[in-house]
């Protein structure tokens, strides 16, 4: 077991780029770009990925904590940027004949639960180690200091019964260690976005799902390796922990047919930044940002930041255009464009968003306001 956790030094700049790309969700930050667009490269793929599901009944601690279907999703939902309150009656439990259990060099990964709709395939993940995970993972300063959840990246090949080409991409599973032997997480494959992939010749390519997701399909996943990052206490440098597979899974998946509400907005702030369309999905709202230079009348592009409040004036964290719905009132949302002179000013504004009545504060300083009504 001592050779499983391979320590590979990663340059500081490279790690920061990896974390920003893989953890900041499905698109580049629209505040920093004059044109925000859906990413079709590895950045987008790694950020809205499907995870893998692992459920170990051999670990009595895990079995005691998570005895029922659906509890895995609930246990780690606070570590996710997308779903909240997945309907436990809709969670799919793989039958005993379909369930695959893989143990490679003391690391066990097994498929157990999924939830699928026409927007994404959601999965919970449990990774169990026969020997305890190293302290540098269990007490990871990356998660502690950056408010980033513990995570594993899964280097995978996936095939879907309704697509001709495989999806070869890393998948991100966010979660937590529930004991020294067990990691529990969750992730997803987003059907509505472009993904970076690799073709049969090893070249980078774009992967797009079809517009129509069938009610049922067969799915295969092969995991070649899993890895994560941590900061070494000895050298104070970022390092990578890598575990080699392979682990393989397959299942017949039932997809809940859902509808999304799409609103044409086409409203822009005084710096030219605006929203072209807004999509309300089952678990999140997606804001499609755009830039119109003719609308930049008063402010430079980077001197304005956008802030989103729900219908009750509650602050919604905008993950580069994705807004988790959770417990928010999203019958309508309000997008405010706030002038900021520096990064320090922006941080000061953000500190006030969760105190008192942020709507009153934002209304006073906003240069522009867009209301998007999704109906009751």
N, C-alpha and C positions, 0 to 999 in steps of 0.2 A: 504493500500500500504506500510505502514511503516514496515510490517513484511516480505515483499517479499525479501528484500535484506539482506539475512542472512549473518552475518559476522562470519567467522570461521577462527581462527588463524592457520597459516601454518608455520611450522619451516623453518628457512632460508635455511638450506641445502636441505630440501625436495622441496621447491619452485624452487631453482636453478636447481635441477635435473629434475623437471617437465618441466621447461622452456627449458632446453637444449634438453630434449627428444622430446618435442612436437613442438619446433620451428626450430630445426636444420635439418629438412627435413627427407629424407627417409632412411638414413643409418648412422651408426656411422662414425665419422670422420676418414678417412683412414690414416691421419697423425699420429693418436694416436694408431692405431691398426696394427698389422702385417698381419692381414687378414681382408680385408673389404668384407662384404657380405650384401645381402639384409636382412633386419630385418623382421622377421615374428611374432614379438610380439607386445605388445601395443605401444612400442616406434615408430615403423614404421607406425602402423595404425594411430596413432594420428597425425603423421606428414604429411601424404599425403592423407588426408581425404577429404571426400565430405562434403560440408557445406550444408546449407539449404537455401532455398530461401524465402525471405519474402518481400512482396511488399504491402505497405499500401497506399491506395488512400484516407483514411480519414484524413491524415496529410497534410494540404495544403502546408506546406513548402517542404515536400518530393515530393508531386505531382508536384510542380512547378519546382523542380530541376531535376527530373528524369521522363520526360513525355513520352519518347519513348522507345520501345523495344531495348535492347542492351546497353542502357546507364548505367545500373547498373554495368555490367561487366567493362565498360570503366571507371566509376567513381572510382573503387577500384583496378584497375589493378596494380597500383604502390605499393600496399600493399601485392601483391602476389609474391611468389617465382617461379611460374611456367609459367602461360600464359601471353601473350601480344597480343593485337589487335585481339581478337576473332572476326571472321567474323559475323557482326551483321545480315546478311541475313540468317545465319545458326542457330541463336539463336532460341530456341523453346519456344514459348509462350503457356502456358497451356490454353486450352479453358475454357470458363466460367463454363461449366458443370464439368470440372475436377478440377478447382481451389478450394483449400480448405483454409478456413480461420478459425483460431483457436485463441480464446482469453481465457487465463487462468489467473485469478487474475490480470487483467489489462495489461497483456503482450500479444501482438498480433504477431503471426507468420503466414505468408501465402505464399504458393508456387506460383511463377510467371514465372521465367525464368531458363532455363537450356541449356547447350551445351554439347553434348555427341559425342565422337568418339570412335574408337576401343582401345584407350589408357586410357581414363578416362571419368568420368562423372563430369562436372563442374557445379557449382551452385552459384548464387548470394544469398545473405542473407540480409534481413532487419528484425530487431527486434524492435518493437515499444512499448513503455510504455505509458500508459494513464497519469501517473504522470512522472515528469522529472526524468531521471536517476540521481543517487546521484553524487555530486561533485567529490567524490573520484574515480568514474569511468570516468567522463567527463574530469577530469584533472589527469589522471593516470600517475604517475611518472615511472611506469614500461615501458610504451611506450616512454615517454619523455627522460628518461635517458639511455635506452638501445637500442634505435632506432628500437624497436620492434613495429609492428603495434598493434593497439587495436584489441582485439580478444575475441571470445567466444568459449568455448568448448561445443559441443552438445553431450549429452549422448544418443545414438540412437540404435535402431534395424532397420535393412534394409533387405528387401527381393527383389530379382531380379528374373525375370521370367525364366532366363536361368541357375539358380543355385538351388541346392537341399536344402542347408542349409542357414539360415539367417546369416547376418553379424551383430554382436553385438559389437560395438566399439565406442569410442568417436570420434567425427568429429570436426576438427578445422576450424573455419571461421575467417579469417583475414579481417580487414576493418577499419572503422572510424565512429565516431559519427558525423552526419551531422547537428544535432541540439540536444537539451537537451532531446528530446523524442525518437530519432531515431538512431539506429545503422545500417549501411550498410556494408556488407562484402561479401566475396566469399571464396569458398573452393572446394574440389573435392574428389572423390573416384578414386584411381589409380587402373586400371584393371590389370596392368602388374606386380604388386608386391604382396608379401605376407602380410597379415594383421593379427593382433592378434584379437581373438574373444572369445566369451563365449558360451559353449554348453548348452543344455537344463538342465544340472545338475549344472550349474554355474561354471564349470571348464574351465580354460584357454585352448584355442585350436588355431590352425593355420587355416586361411581361405585363399584359393587360388581360383581366378577366372579361368574359363576355357580359353584355348588358343584362342578360336574363340568367338568373341562378335557378336551376331546377329544384323541385321539391325534395329530391333525393339524389345522391350520387355516391360513388365509391372514392375513397381517399386513402392515399398511401403517404407515409412520412418515413424517410431514412435520415437518421441523425449521425453525422460523421464524427462530430466532436462537440463538446460544450466548453465554454470558457467564461471567465469573469475577471475583473480587475480589483486590485487592492493596493494600498500604500504600504511599502515596507518600512517598519519601524527602525530597522537597522541602518538602511541607506537613505531613508526619506525619499524614495523614488517610487514611481508607479510600476507595478509588475502585473503579469498576467498569470492566472491559474488555468491550465488547460487539461481537460480529461478527454481521452480518445475513446471512440466507440468502436464499431457502429452499434446503434440501436435502431430497430425497425418496427413500424406499426402500420396497421390498416384498419379501416372501419367503413361501414355503410352509414352515411350521414343523412339525417333528415333536416331540411332547411325550412324554418318558419318563414312564410311569405309575408313580408312587411312592406309598408309603403312609407315613403319619405315625403315631407312637405318642402317644396322648393319655392322660394320667394325671389322674384326679381327686385333688386334694390337699386343698383346704379346710382348711388349717392356718394359724394366725395367731400372730404374735408378741405380746408383752405391751403393745405400743402400738397394737394393732388392725390393723396392716398384715400381710397374708399373701398366700398364693398360692392361687388357686381351681383352676386347671388348669395343667398343663405339657405342652407339645407338643414331641416330638422329631422333627425333620424331617431331610432328607438332609444339610443343611449347618449347621443351627443348632438350638438349643433355644429355644422361646418360653415365657417365664413370664408367665402372666396374673395380674397383681397385683390385689388387692382390699383393701377396708377394711371392718372390722366394728367398730363403735364399742363393742359389748358386750364385745369381747375386749381393749379398752384398759384394762387393770387396774392396771398398774404405772407405765407410762411415757407421756409425751406423744408424739404422733405423730412429731414431728420430732426427738426425742431418740434415735431408733433408726435404724440404717442396716443394710441387708442386704448380705451377702457370700456369694458362691457359690464352692465348691470342687468339683473333680471327684472321681471315686471314689478317686484316689490322693492327694487332698489338695492338688492343684495349683490355684492361684487362677485363676478364670475371670472375665474382665472382663464385667460386666453392662452392656450398652448399653441401659439403660431397658427391660429385660425380654428382650432378645435376646442369646443366648450363642453365638458362633461355636464350632462343634465342633472344627475343626482337628485337632490331635494329642492332644486331651484324651481321657481315659478316661471316657466318659459312660454306662457301664452303670448308673451311678447318680450323682446329684449331691447336694451338701449345701448347704443355705441356712442361714446363721447370721445372727441378729439381734443386732447389737452396739450397746450404749449409747454415745452420743457426746454430749458437752456442748456442743461448738462445732464450727465448720467446721475450725478448726485441729486439734482432736482427730481429726476424720475424716481429714484429710490425713496425720496422723501414723500412723494405722492403715493407710492405703493404702500408705504407704512401706514397711511391714513385710511386705506381702503377697507380695512377690517375693524375699524374703530367707530363707534357711534353710528351715525347715519351717513354713509359715504355718498349717497345720492345728492344730499344738500351741498356737500363740499365740492363734488365734481361739477354740479350745475353752475357753481359760481366761477369756476376757472376754465370751463370748457369753451373752445372756440367754435365748435360745431357739434351737432347732435343728430343721430340717425335712429329712428325707431323702426323696428322690424316686428310686425304683428303676425304671429302664427295662428291666431285664433284660440279659442278655449281648449 
